[in-house]
Amino acid sequence: MTSKTADTWQGVFGLIGITLGVIPLGMLVFGSSNGLWTLVLDDSAGALRWVLPLVVLVVGVLAIGVLERYKR
């Protein structure tokens, strides 16, 4: 994998992490229940409404870190 390919994958993981992690968490913090996760989870999902965006965010950050380490 070249450095350019690793940069591309980092961008993809960053976009996914922001879209499915940071934005839904921000919406939950400020009281909005609408978002991309409502397509998958209903209102009775409970803690999954917090856990799934956190998992996506952590996986995205870890993937970016691993790819950054791989480039060196």
Secondary structure, DSSP 4 states (H G I P E B T S, - for coil): --HHHHHHHHHHHHHHHIIIIIHHHHHHHTT---SGGGGTS-GGGTTHHHHHHHHHHHHHHHHHHHHHHHH-
